[in-house]
């Protein structure tokens, strides 16, 4: 039985992971962490998730939670990602980072932590999106450079970061397929009378309602188009993928991993 601590347990994804774990015979939630200002401190994580009391109470004591688990899953907030990863490094516990929109300081901490513990960074833990990223990488490598690449993404009105972490991961895969870096070719917004730069990868963002998540990558050539996409209709797919990633990560050597490693595309970086 893999013992999991959920950082950000009171959020939508945290509660979804609790629900997914309650249906598993191989994974159990042994700790749930929230901020010191959370109104849910002391509440049962099962009650919060709607699965019934399980005896695990929400705490703000991250070191104690890490001491009880085999692996942590972080779906909290980008502003505290660096501190959470540093705590996992200090505790010697693997961590799955599903939080998006975190800072360059957090990226540096992930790099440092990966020298000591296994760290899996996943802007999207869906198995379908993991496959989509690989398909986009292959398409970008195969299709001529004359095919323009445009990425569109839609999420609920409360999502903070834009473009989404998944959209950026798709853009990064497309750029890598062409032997480029995303930073060199990304066009995250357009207005006015600027022409499209040759080779750029464009992004379009929609925020509204309760959209779980939709991503489409368009390869537009002369006389033909190739469109690859994924639509999430239930948040539980991300929870299931996160638990699968967490169980896979236990026992791995230190290093930085991604969801493509979980599906066997490579062995880590």
N, C-alpha and C positions, 0 to 999 in steps of 0.2 A: 504494500500500500504506500503510494507516494503522498507525503504530507506537504501541503501547500499553504503558504501564507499569502493573502491577497492584500496588497497595498492599494488603497483606494476602494475599499470594500463597500462603501456606502453609495458609490456612484452607479450609474446604469450598467457599466460593464462589470464592475465588481459584483453586483447582485446577480447578474447573468451568469458569472462564473460560479457563484455559490449554487445556483440552481442546476447548472450543468454537472457540478461535482456531486450533488446529492443523488444524481441518477447513475453515478459511476461506482463500480465495484473495485476499482484500482486506484482511485484518487480520493483523498479526504482533505477538507479544509480544516486546519488546526489553528489558524489565527487570521484575524481580520483587522487591518490597520486603517485609521482615519486621522485627520488632522486634529490638533489639540483643541480647535474651536468647533469641532463637529458636534451637532446637537444629538447625534446618534451614539456617542460614546456610552459604553455600558450595555447597549442593546444586543440582543442575540442576532447573529448574522443570518441565521435561518429565518427568523421572523421578518427581518428586513427584506429578504429575498422572496418571501412568500412560500417557503418550503416547510415551515414549522421549526420550532426551537431545536437547536442542535448542541447547545451547551458552549458554543464559541461566542465570546462577547467582543464587541468592537473596542479596540484599544488604540491609544496613541503611542504606545511604547514599542517602537519598531525593533530595537535590539532584542527585547524579550520575545517578540513574535518570530524573529529570525532564528532565535535559539531553539524554537520548537518545531521548525519545519525542515524539509529536505530541499525545498526550492521556493523562491518567491516569484510572484507575478505582480508587476507594477502597472496599474491603470489609474494612476492618480492625477497629477497635474505636471505639466512641463516645467513649471517653476521650481519643483522640488525633485525632479528626476536625478540631478547630480547628487544631491544629498542621499537619496534612497539607494542609488547604485553604490555610493561610497559606504553606506551602512552594510550592504550585502558583501562588499569586498572585505570589510573589517570582520564580518561574521564568517567569512569563508563559505557563503551560500550562493549557489547559482541563481540567476535572476532572468526572467523574461520581461523585457521592457516593451509594453504595448502602448505607452503614452506617446503622443505625437506633439510636434510644435515645441520641442525643448531646445535649449540654447546651445551655443558653441561650447560653453563651459561644461555642459552635460556630455557633449560629444568627447571632450577631453577626459572626463571622468570615466566614461565607458571604455575608452582606449586604455586607460590606466588599469581599470578593474579587470579587463580582459587578459591582462598579464598574470592575474592571480586566480580568477574564477571564470567559469563559463558564463558568458553574457549573450543572450539572444535578443536582438533588437528587431521588432516586428511592427512596422506602422500599420499592418493589417494581418491578422492571424487567420483569416479565412483560407482554407485549402484551395478554393476556387481562384481567389486572387493570386495566390502563390503560383498557380499554374499559369494564370493570365500574364504575370510578369515575365515568365520564361518564354511564353509565346510572343510577347512584344519584343523581347530581346532577339529572338530568332527572326522575326519578321523584319526588324530594323536592319539586321545583318544581311538578310537575303535580298530585300527589295532595293532597287537603285536609289541613289540619293535624290533623284528627281521627285520621289514621293514625299510630299509634305506630311509632317507628323503634327497632329493636334490632339490634345487630351482634354476631355471634359469630365467634370465630376459634380455630383449633387449630394448634399447632406441636409440634415435637419437644421432648423433655424438657430439652434443653440451651439452648433459647432464653432469653435473659436479660431482655429488655424485654417489658413487658406493660402495656396492650394493645400488640399489634404495631404497627409503623409503618404497615403497610398498613391495619389496622383503624382507626387514627386518621385516615389519609388518606380512608378511606371515610366516616368520621364527619364529617370536615371538609367533604367534598363534599355530604353530606346537609344539613348546617347551612347551607352557602352557598346551596344550592338553596332554602332557606326564608328567606334573608336574615338569617341569624344567624351567630354565631361559635360554634365547637365548645366553647370554654372556658365559655360561658354556659349550655350545655344538656347537657354530658356527664355521664353517671353511670357511672363506671368500676367501681363495686362496689356491691353491695346486700347488706344483712343486717339482721336485726331486723324491726321492724314498720312500717318507713317505706313510705308509699304512693308510687306512681309520680307524679312531678311532670308536669304537663301540658307537652308539648313537649320533654321530655328525650330524649336519645339514649343508650340503654343499651348497655353492653359486657359480654360474657361471654367468659372466657378458659379455654382448655384447653391443658395442657402434658403430653405423654406420648409415649413410644415414639419412632418415627422419622418422625412425620408431617411431610411437607415443608411444607405450608401449605394451610389451608382457611379461606375467609371467606364468610360469609353475611350479607346485609342483609335484614331482615324489615320490611315495612311492614304493620302489623296494624290493620285497620279493623274496623268492626262488620259482621259477616257475610261478610267476605272478607279475604284476605291476598295480598300480592305478595312473592315471595321472589326475590332476585337473589344469585347466588353464583359462586364460582370455587374449583376444587380443583386444586392442583398435585401431580402425581405424580412429577415428575422435576425435579431442581434445574437441569438443563441449560436450562430455559426462561428462568431468570433470567440465566444466563450469556449466552445468545444475545441477550436483550434489552439487557443491559448493553453488549455489543459494538456492537449496532446504535445505541444511544444515543451511545456514544463516537465512532463514525465520523460520526454526524450532527452532533455538537457541534463538530468541527474546522472552523475558519473562520467560526464564528458570532461576532457582535459580543458584547462584554461584557454580562452580564445573568444573571439567575437563570432557569433553565428547568426543565421537568418532562417526564415521559414523554409527557404529552398533546401537548407541542410536537412530539415526534418523530413522532407519528402525525398531526400536522397540525391539531390542535384549536385551537391559537393559536400566536402567533409569539414568545412569551416575555413576561417581566414585568420 
